[in-house]
Amino acid sequence: MDARVLTTAASHVGRIRLSNQDSGYAGTHLFMVADGMGGHAGGDVASSLATQAITAVADERFESIPLAQETLVNAIKHSAQELSDAVRDHPDLQGMGTTVSAMIRHDDKVVVAHIGDSRIYLFRDSKLEQITTDHTFVQKLVETGRITAEEAMVHPRRNVLMRVLGDFDTNPDVDSFIVETEPGDRWLLCSDGLCGYVPDDVVAQILRETPDAAAASNRLIEAALDRGAPDNVTVVIAGVNETNVSAASRPILVGAAAQPLIFDAVTKRLPKITGMFGAYAGLGEAETFATPDFLETIIAEDKKRAARRRLRWGTYFGIALTLIVGFAIWGYFWTQSQFYVGSDGNSVVIYRGITGEIGGLNLNSVERDTDIPLKSLPQYLRTSVEHTIPVDSYNAALEVVSRIRNVSATQ
């Protein structure tokens, strides 16, 4: 299939945000997604600057895979300096940042470079595999076994980033590695507006059912919108055809990077938007970068939350255990208020309790041995006694025994 049908990029502002702070790019060799940090001034500027800086040097055919990897990582790190320079010239943009998830195709290999919580997936043989690791606070909690992946999806700190590209660090720590690819593979790059709201099994189903990249990207965005899509949603799909090519017919820019970058217009609107909506130029949940001080704070909060959770569940367990023990004690005393007439194998006996036992505890005891021999009873009555005769009280048991004695005397 033509690689142009397999490769595309698309972006949507979402249902809540007022501006699109994502940027996406699908080119000849380079594919990337950048998600501007919400909650900070100029997230759209950050993603746009990073995209421009990286695409300017990385979308080309390199002589070797090591050179492609070195160029891509250096381009991402250099873009951090671009952000720092922009903030120096426009102080209102201080604190802006962006995630970057990028890859370069080189023959049958892919160079991946990644920082933040946007993601790169490989869809191969109808199976979806996340290739990158989220640089988030909750991911650290998952990796250390403190919470489950399901709990991470709803954790109150799920938007706290541990690593991000920003003006505050001109030498960021960028993950980079090489993955082999083959014809039939589909690579999905996306912002957390998709992966944060659409389950992986739904994403896999859409990719499985929709071979056309443009149609698949539209369905993925619609799936996010159907789930409320409070964040911007950006999707880049790079399919690999039979000749091991996945280039777009022409470079595609979407989101903030597709719009003219005019700093004066950006900085003028920041105070107005901040006054109307708070720190973020839009609505919905905002990502936050975890500085060392802030990280200590949220770790302390998480420990307190975990302690409260343990206390709550301990209380629930204590209440449940109390109820179970109370019911067991009540049940035992109730059984001891019951009586029945049975036999010990030789004679008729009045028992207190009920037949049977629980956990090795016998629920009956001999209240009175009547010394009426079983062999003195007619067969029908002997069978009834051996199968036990329930009664309402001890006096009722005495009356039954009296009748049995009379029958025994007549035999």
N, C-alpha and C positions, 0 to 999 in steps of 0.2 A: 504494500500500500504506500502511496505517496506520503513522504514525511510531512508534507504541508498539511495533510489531513489529520496527522497524528500529533501535531504540535500547535499550541496556542497559549494565550495569556488572557485573563479576564479579571476584572475587579469591580466590586460593588461597595457603596458607602455603608450599606446595612440599614436596618430599620430605625436606629436610634441616633447614631452619630450625625453631626452636622457637616463634617468634612471627611474626606478620605485621606488618611495618613499612611495608607499602604502604597507601595510601588511594586510593580512586577515587570519582568522582562523575559521575552523569549527571542533568542537570536539565532545565529548560525552555529556557534559552538557553546555559547554561554546562556545559562538560564538562572534566574534569581528572583527571590521575593524579599522585600524589606518592609518591615512593619514599624512605622514611627511610633515612638512611645507616647501613649495617651497619658494625660496627667502632667505633661510637660509642654512648655511653649514650643511650637514649631515642630511637632512630630512629623508633619508632612514635609517640612524643609529637610529634616534629617534623612528621611527615607529617600527623598528625591536627590539630595546631594550625594548620598552613598551610592545610589543606583547610577548616577551620571559618572561618578569617579571610577566605579568598577567596570562599567560597560565600555568606557573609553579605552581601556587597555587590555581587557580580558577576553573580548569576543573575537578571537582570531585563531588560526591554526598554528599550534606551537610545535617546535621540533621534537619535543619529547614530553612525556607525562610529568617528569619531575619539574621541568621548566613551567609547564602549565600550572602545576600546583604552587610553585613558588610565586608565580605572577599573580595568581588569584588571591593567595593569602596576603601578599604585600599590597595588593590593590585595596583589600578590605581594611587593612591597617592604615594605609595612606588616607582612606576616606575619613578615618577618625580625626586625622589632622585637618582635613577639609572642614569638618564640623567645628573643630576648635577655632580655626581661622574665622569661620562665619560668626561665631559667638563673639570673638574679639571685635569684629566690625559691627555687630548688632547684639549688644548685651541683653536685649529683651529675649533673645533666644536661648539664654543660658539654661542648661539642664536638659536640652533636647537630646534625644537618642533614638536609635533604631535597631531592630534585629536585622540580621542578614543571613539568608540561607541561599547558597549559590553552588552551581556545579558547571564544570566544563566537560563536554564530550570530546574524547580523543580516541579515535578508532573504537576498540572494543572495551574501553575503560572510561570511567567517570571520576573526575576530581571533585571532591565535595569540600566546601568550606562553610563553616556555620558558627553563628554566635546568637544567642537569644532563644526565643521559644517558637519561632516559625519552624516549619518542619519540611523534610524531604522524605518521600516514601518511594519504594520500589514496588511496582505491581507486576508480578511475574507468575505465570501459570495459575492465574485466578486468585493468587494470594497477595495480600497487602502487607508490606513490612516497613516499619518506621526505621529509616536509616540514621537519622540524626537523634541526638539526645537533648531534651529541653534543658536549658540553663535556668531553671526556676527553683524557687525555694521548696515547693511541694515535691519536685522531682528528687531533691536531696532527701526529703523525708521518706519518699517511696524507696529509694535506693538503700537507705539505712533501716528499712523495715518498720519505721514508726507509723506509717499509714499505708493503706492499700491504694492501688491505682484508681479504684472507684471512689475512694474518699478524696483523692487529689482533685477529682473533677468538680467537687463542691466545696473544697477547702476555702475558708475566707481569705487565705493568702495565696491563692492559686495564680494571681497576677503579679506576684513579686518576682522580678528577674534577678538572677545572681550574676549574669554576664550580659553585657549589651554594648553596642557601639555608640559612643557618645563623646561630647566635648570634654568630659571629665577624665578621659583616659586615652592618651595618644598612642599607647602600645597595648591594645586589647589582646586578650587570650582567645585565639580563634581555633576551634576544632578543625582539623583537616585530615582527610584520608582518601584512599583510592578504592573504588569498587568496580568490579568487572560487570559489563553489561552485554546483552546479546539481542539479536532480532526478536521482536515480539514484546520486549520489555516496555513498560510505560512508567515514566518518572513523574511524580506529582510533587510540586513545591507549593506550599500554601501558608498563609498567615493563620494565626490562631483563631481568626474569625470563622474559619472552617473547622479545623481539627479540635477546637475547643467546644464545639456544639454539635457536630455531626459525628456519630460513632464510626469507628473504622470499618465495621461490617457493612454499614450503609454506603460508605465511600467505595469499598471494594465492589459492592453490587452495582453501583452506577458505572464504574470503570469497566466492569465485566459486560454490562449490557449495552454500553455506548462506545463503539470503536472510534467515532468521529470526535476529535479533541474539542472542537468548538461546542458541539452538543453536550459532551460530557462536562465541560467547564460550566455551562449554563445550568445543567442539572445539579451539579455540586453546589453552586451558589444558591439555587432555588431551595435545595435541602436545608442550607443554613438559614435562609430567609423564613422558611416554614417553621424553624425552631426559634424564631424571634430575631436572630442575627443582630444582637446589640452592638457588635463590633464590625469594623470594615472586613470584607471578605475578598481575598485575592487568591487566584488559582493560576498556576502555570503547569501545563502538561507537555511533556516531551516524550513522544513515542519513538521507538526505534524500528525502522523498516527492514526489509529483507537485505538491503545493501548496507545495513549498519549506519544509516543516516537518520537524524532527527531534527534537522534544521527547519526553522520556520521559513515560509516563502519570502518573508521580509521581516526585519526586526520589529517586534511588537512591544511597545511601552504602554503600561496601563497604570491607573491610579495617579498618585501625586506626581510621579516622574513624567507623566504624559502632559502635564500642565506647565505653562511658563512659570519660572521661578523668579518672582519679583519681591525682593527682600522688603522694600519699603511698604508694599501692600500687606505683607505678612505681619510686620511688626506693628503697623498701625491698627490692625484689627485685634491684636492680642489683648490689650487692656479692656476693650469693649466686651469681648467674648468672656474674658475672665470675670468681669463684673456681673455678667448675666448668668453664667453657668458654673462658676468656680474655677478651679485650676485647669480644667481640661476644655479644649475647644470642641466641645461636643458633649454627648451624654453617654451613659453606660459605664461599665467597669473599666478602670484605667490601669495599665501596667505601671509598676513602680520599680525603680532600680534599688537594690538592697545595698546601701552603703554599709560599711562595717558597723557603725553605731546603730543604724536602723535594723541591720541583721540581728544584732544582739537583742534588740527590743522584741522583734517578732519571734525569735527563738524562745525568749522568756515568756512571751504571751502564749506560744504554742505549748510550752511545758505546763503553764497554768491551766490551759484549756484541757490538756491531757489529764491533769490531776483532777479537774472538775469532772471530766468524763468518767475517770475511774471511780471517783466518789459517788457519782450518780448511779453507775452500774453496780457498785458495791451496795448502795442503798436498795436498789431494785432487787439484787440478789438476796440481801438480808430479809427484805419483806417477803419475797417468794419463799425463802427457806423457812421463815417463821410460820407462814401460812401452811406449808407442807407439813412441818413438824406438828403444828397445832391440830391440823386435820388428822394426822396419824394418831396423835394422842386421843383426840375425841373419838376417832373410829375404834381404837382399841377399847376404850371404856364403854363405848356403845355395845361392842360385841360381848362384853362381860355382863351386860344386863339382859342378854338373851339366854334361852334355855331350849333344850330338846331332849327327847327320849331316844336312846340308842342302845348299843350293846358293847361289851368289852370282849366279845367272842364267846363268853360263857353265860353271862347273865344280863338282865335288863338294868340299864344304868341311866340316871338323870345327869346330863351334862350342862355345865354353864359355858356360854360362849357360842361359837358357830363352828361348823366343820371346816377343816383345812388349816393351813399355816401360811405365813408371809415371811420370807427371808429367814426361815428356820425358826420363827416364833410360832409356837402352837397357840391357836386361838380358842382352845377349849380346855376344860379340866373337869374331872369327875366331881360332881356336887353330891351325889348319893348313889351308892350301889344297893339296889333293892333286893339282891340275892334271889330274884326270880329266875330260875334256870331257863335258858332259851329252849332247851329240848322239851320243856313242859308245855310249850306253846304250839298251837296248830300251825301248819306250814304258812298260811297266809299272814298270820299275825307275826310269826317269826321273821318273815321277809320284810314286813313293814318296819319292825324294830331295827333290823339290820340296815335298812335304808334310811333310818332315823325318822322321828316324828316331831316336827317343829311345834312349839307351843308359845303362848304369849307371855307366860310367867312361870315362876316356880310352883305356885299353887295349881296352875293348870297342868303342870307336869305331874304333880302328885295325883290329880284326878285321873290322868291317863294311866298312870301306874296302877291305881286302884282298880280300874277296869281290866287291865291286863292280868292283875292278880286273880280277879274273879274268874276270868276265862281259864287261867292256869289251874285253878282249883277244881274246875269241872272236868278237866281232862283225865 
